[in-house]
């Protein structure tokens, strides 16, 4: 069976020990979910496919009907073959870029609001990544994905700040601040 990257990543997680679909989805979300989009439904779908191919073995159902899966010897071989392949070309799915491509159909204030919302999210991610990095071994192979995340967030924030709508928004805020400050002075 030729593995897709999502299925292969689940086998990668199962190298660390048995996990339920819920545990796998949570592990994906907390780690590779920062750069590889996997939904919970995909996790369960891929687990069924991996079980049918005998690359994982489902265990007994536990609390809440959760079933833990164990990687099989065939699963280890399939993962080894997948991880040894050269990685494919990256794909960018960035909803804000799609919106900006068609932004001439929006008002400038709405575009600025979208950008500001993204900016806040990426500031939060940068803060979280910095915290994670501080408690990590900077030489560990997995930490290199975190280093990429840090560089990506920093670059993205610079790019967001350079957008014309943001410059206008900042100028408008500073103009309002200056007017409010001068009016306060004149009433004092």
N, C-alpha and C positions, 0 to 999 in steps of 0.2 A: 504494500500500500504506500503510495506517495503521500507524504504528510503535507498538509497545509501548515502555515506558520502558527496559526492559533492552536491547532491540535498538538503540534510539536511543543509549543510552550507549556501546554498542560502536562505533557509527558515530562518536560523539564522540571516542573514543580513536583511531580510525583516521585522523582528521584530522591527527594528529601523524606519521603515516607507517605503512607496512605492518607488520603484526603477525600472529603465529601465534595460534591459539586458546590455546595455553599462555601466551604473552606477554600476551594480553588478560586471561586469567583472573588472572594474577599482578598486572597493573596494576589491575584491579578490586579485588582483595583488598587491595592496599596503599593504595588511595585511597578510592573510593566504597564499598568493602566495609564501611567503618565505619558507613555509614548506609543502604546499599542492598544488600540480600541477593541475591547472584547466585552460583549454584553453577557449578562447572566444566562440568558437563553442560549447564546452561542456555547457557553461552557457546557451546559447540559446536553445540547445537541451533539457537540464534539465528543463528549464522554460516551454517549450511546454509540456513536460511530466507532470510537476506539475500542469499546467493549465488543462490538460485532466483529471487528477485525482481530480480536484477541490480543490487543496491545495493552489493554488494562483488564483487570479482573475485578468485578464488583463484589463487595463483601455483603454481609448481612445488613439488614436495615436496623438502624439504631434509633435513638430518641428523635422525635419529630419526623420519623420516616427517612432520615438521612442515611445515605448509603456511602460508605467510604470505598474508594477505588485504589488498587495497587497496580503499579506498573509491572508488566510481565517481562520475561527475558526477550520476547519478540518486540515488545515495546521499547526496551532499552536499545535493541539493535536498530529499530526504526528511528529512534531519536538520534543515535550516533550517526546514522547515515544522513539525517536531515541537518544536524549541526555542522557536519563536515562540508556541506555544500556552500559555495559562495553566496552571501546574502544578495537578494534581489534589489532592484532600484527602489528607493524610498518613494512613497506616495504622500502628497500633501492634501489633506482635507481640512481646510481652515475656513469655517463658515464666515468669519469676518471678511476675509479676502473676497469671497463670493459676493457678499453684500456691498463691499467697496467697488467691485467691478461694475455693479449696477447702481451705484450711489447717486447717479444723476436723476434718479426717480424719487429721491428722498430730500427732505429739508436738511440744511446744514446742522441745525440744532439736534435733530434726531441722530444724524451720523455721529456727531460729537458725543452724544449720550451713549451710543453703542460702543464707541472707542473707549470712553471713560469706564464703562462697565468691564470691558476686557482688561483695561489697565489695572483696575482693582484686583481682578482675579489673578492676573499674572504677578502682581506685587505679592499677593498672598502665597502663590506657588513658590516664588523666589525665596521668601522668608522661610517657608517649610523646607525647601531643598537645602538652604544654608544650614538650618538646624540639623537636618539629617546628615549632611556632609561633616559637620563638626564632630559627630559621634561615630564616624566611619573611618576605616583604614583607607587612606587615600590611594594606596597601591592595589587594593583589591579589584579584581576584574569587574565585578558588578557595580562598583562605585564609579566606574568610568561612565556608565549611563547617567549617573547622578551629576557628574561633572558636565556632561553634555546638557543636561537639564538646566543647570546653573547658567551656562553660557547662553543657551537658547533664551531663557527668561530675561537675562540682562539685555541681550540684543533686541529681543522683541519689545521690551519696554522703551528702549532708545528709539526704535522705529515708530512705535505708537506715539511717542512724544514729538516726533518729527512730522507727523501728518498735519496738513494744513488746517483741518477742522480743529485740531487740538490747539494749534497756535492761536487761532481766532478765539477759541473758548478761553484759553489762559489770558489773552489780552482783554477779553470782555470781563473776566473776573477781576483782574488787577485794576481795570478802569472803574469798575463798580466799587472796589475796595477803596481806591483813591477818592472817589466821589463821597463815599460814606465817611471816610476819615476826615475829609475837608469840611463836610457839613457838620460833623460832630465838633470840630474845632471852632467853627463859626458860631455854634450855639452855646459854647462854653464861656 
